[in-house]
Amino acid sequence: MKPGLARTLTPQAVSIREKEVSVKKVFIGLRRFDMDNLSTRLLVWVAVCAFLFITLAVFMLIFPRVIPFGLFELWKNNDFGTVWLGIKKVWWIFVWGAGLTSIRAFTTSNEKTENYFAESLFAVDTGRSLVAGLFEEMSFRWLIFFWGIVGAKIGNFLLLGIPKWLYLKLVGPVVNFFTFGKIHGLLFHPAGWYVGSALIAANAKFRDGHKYLGAFGYFNSWFCGFIMFWLMFRYGLLTAITIHALYDFVIFTVIYVDRVLERSFSKGIRR
C-alpha cells in the first residue's frame, strides 16, 4: 500500500485494505493451483483414454468376435439434430441438477474468497465441465465398458459359468428393479448377458469416482450414469458427452450465481 494513501485512510480502512490484499494474494495462488490441477487431470485423462483405446483396438483386431459392437459403433448418429433430440428427451435432468444445487447453495454460506473470485472459479469450473463430459463419457461409457465385456466373458469362462448365473438370477434383476425397468433392454441386451454386466461394472466405477460428493451425490451419479448409457445407445456417444458437459455446466452456473448474490449482499469480501 502506498504511504500517501495510508495517511488518507482511517486505521480500520487500512486494516480492511491490507486484509483484502492478503486474501487476494492467497487466492491467486489457489486459483493457479486449480488451473494446474485441471491441466494435470486433463493430461491424465488423455493418457488413460489413449492407453485404453490403443490396447482395445489391438485386442479387437486380433479377436474381432469377442465384443459384439464395432470399435466406433457407439459413435453413430453423431450430428447436431440427434444431440438436440437427446437433450429434449432428458431435459428434466437439468432441472433436477439445478434444483438440488440451488437448495444447497442458497441455504448455506460460501467462503468469502469464493465469492470474491466467483468469476475466476466459474472459468475453472467451466473447463472442468468440458473435461468431465468428454473424457468420463469416452472412458466409462465406451472404453471401460468394452473392456468390461471382455472381462465378463473371461471371468465366466474361468469360473465355469457362475458369473452368468449370478447376473441373470440376481444382479441384473436387482438393478432392473432399482432403475424401474427403464433400461431393461440394456441390462438384458439381445447380444448377451455380458453387455449388461459390463454396463453395470463400468457404471460402478463411474459412481465410485464421485464419492467425494457424499452419499446422495454417490447414488445420484449411479443413476445419472445409467441415463448416459441409455442416451449413448439411443442417440450416440456424442449426445451423452454433450449432455454430461451441459449437466455439469448448469450445476456450476447455479453455484456461480449464488456466489455473486452473496457477494452483492455483502456476505463476501467485496461490499
QUIQUIJO-V635669 format. One record per residue. PHI is phi in whole degrees, -180 to 180 (NA if undefined). BURIAL is b if it has 16 or more other ideal C-beta (glycine too) atoms within 10 Angstrom, else e. Layout:
<<PHI | BURIAL> <PHI | BURIAL>>
This chain:
<<NA | e> <-71 | e> <-58 | e> <-61 | e> <-68 | e> <-62 | e> <-70 | e> <-89 | e> <-110 | e> <-73 | e> <-56 | e> <-67 | e> <-66 | e> <-61 | e> <-62 | e> <-65 | e> <-61 | e> <-63 | e> <-66 | e> <-65 | e> <-64 | e> <-64 | e> <-64 | e> <-62 | e> <-62 | e> <-63 | e> <-73 | b> <-60 | e> <-63 | e> <-66 | e> <-64 | b> <-63 | e> <-63 | e> <-61 | b> <-66 | e> <-64 | e> <-64 | e> <-63 | b> <-64 | e> <-64 | e> <-61 | e> <-62 | b> <-63 | e> <-63 | e> <-62 | b> <-61 | e> <-65 | e> <-64 | e> <-65 | b> <-64 | e> <-63 | e> <-63 | b> <-68 | b> <-63 | e> <-65 | e> <-67 | b> <-61 | e> <-65 | e> <-62 | b> <-70 | b> <-71 | e> <-82 | e> <-123 | e> <-70 | e> <-103 | e> <-70 | e> <-98 | b> <-79 | e> <-131 | e> <-70 | e> <-57 | b> <-111 | e> <-62 | e> <-77 | b> <-92 | e> <-65 | e> <54 | b> <-94 | b> <-141 | e> <-61 | e> <-60 | e> <-67 | b> <-61 | b> <-64 | e> <-61 | e> <-63 | b> <-62 | b> <-66 | e> <-72 | b> <-120 | b> <-56 | e> <-67 | e> <-70 | b> <-70 | b> <-65 | e> <-60 | b> <-64 | b> <-66 | b> <-65 | e> <-63 | e> <-66 | b> <-63 | e> <-59 | e> <-73 | e> <-67 | b> <-87 | e> <-111 | e> <-132 | e> <-108 | e> <-88 | b> <-66 | e> <-60 | b> <-65 | b> <-64 | b> <-68 | b> <-64 | b> <-113 | b> <-59 | b> <-67 | e> <-65 | b> <-66 | b> <-65 | b> <-63 | b> <-64 | b> <-65 | b> <-63 | b> <-63 | b> <-63 | b> <-62 | b> <-67 | b> <-64 | b> <-64 | b> <-60 | b> <-75 | b> <-82 | b> <-68 | b> <-70 | b> <-61 | b> <-79 | b> <-73 | b> <-85 | b> <-125 | b> <-71 | b> <-66 | b> <-60 | b> <-63 | b> <-66 | b> <-64 | b> <-63 | b> <-61 | b> <-63 | b> <-64 | b> <-69 | b> <-65 | e> <-61 | e> <-66 | b> <-68 | e> <-69 | e> <-100 | e> <59 | e> <87 | e> <-64 | e> <-57 | b> <-63 | b> <-63 | e> <-63 | e> <-68 | b> <-70 | e> <-96 | e> <-129 | e> <-62 | b> <-58 | b> <-60 | e> <-66 | e> <-65 | b> <-62 | b> <-66 | e> <-75 | e> <-104 | b> <59 | e> <73 | e> <-72 | e> <-121 | b> <-56 | e> <-65 | e> <-88 | b> <-64 | b> <-121 | b> <-64 | b> <-57 | e> <-70 | e> <146 | e> <-61 | b> <-66 | b> <-66 | b> <-65 | b> <-63 | b> <-66 | b> <-62 | b> <-65 | b> <-65 | b> <-65 | b> <-70 | b> <-66 | e> <-66 | e> <-62 | b> <-62 | b> <-65 | e> <-73 | b> <-117 | b> <-62 | e> <-64 | e> <-82 | e> <92 | e> <-61 | e> <-66 | e> <-64 | e> <-62 | e> <-76 | e> <-62 | b> <-64 | b> <-63 | b> <-68 | b> <-62 | b> <-62 | b> <-67 | b> <-62 | b> <-66 | b> <-64 | b> <-62 | b> <-63 | b> <-62 | b> <-68 | b> <-90 | b> <-121 | b> <105 | b> <-66 | b> <-62 | b> <-65 | b> <-63 | b> <-61 | b> <-63 | b> <-69 | b> <-61 | b> <-64 | b> <-66 | b> <-60 | b> <-64 | b> <-64 | b> <-61 | b> <-62 | b> <-69 | b> <-67 | b> <-61 | b> <-63 | b> <-64 | b> <-60 | b> <-62 | b> <-64 | b> <-65 | e> <-65 | b> <-62 | b> <-65 | b> <-65 | e> <-92 | e> <68 | e> <-85 | e> <-94 | b> <-73 | b> <-70 | e> <-124 | e>>
